[in-house]
Amino acid sequence: MTRVLLFNKPYGVLSQFTDKGTEGSARETLSDYIDVPGVYAAGRLDRDSEGLLVLTDNGRLQARLSNPRFKTEKTYLAQVEGLPDDATIQALCDGVTLKDGPTRRAKVRQIEAPDIWERDPPIRYRKSVPDSWLEITLSEGRNRQVRRMTAHVGHPTLRLIRWRIGEWTVQGLKPGQWCEAF
């Protein structure tokens, strides 16, 4: 039977079970939260990003979730600097051209600030620069793609939370919590 774990990865945690960083580093990893043998992350989530990470013991499922050719949708909540206008939102929807080529079309909409957990440490706050939230759904997963896309259109990402992968969401999980998917 395939095991699937849904984990709400906190900010600052590596998406792997061991830290192959510098000698003596004390960075948190998945092993600080999950003690389930034989499961591995299906894809990655940057250390400075939060939210849903799916772990499984099924290699085929892992590939289906992480390989862009399967077009598994992933939804992110991005707190961005500034107030994007309609043309900026449309540019993100149409796809932007990054250094590694054009991105696929995305679903993007501006949303009210979500009712979510506080981040530790909190994001930087600047009185002179407003911020806003975008819901961004992608069907590919390039390295730091959401951050690069929002920066490309002039609205750098301040906080990034992966909310959904396929039909699974992080809803109801506090940072550092995990559950079995059914």
ABEGO torsion letter per residue (X at the ends): XBBBBBBBBBBGBBABABBABBBGBABBBAAAABBBBGBBBBEBBBAABBEBBBBBABAAAAAAAABAAAGBBBBBBBBBBEBBBAAAAAAAAAEBBBAAEBBBBBBBBBBBBBBBBBBOBBBBBBAABBBBBBBBBBABBBBGAAAAAAAAAGBBBABBBBABBEABBABGBBBGBBBBBX
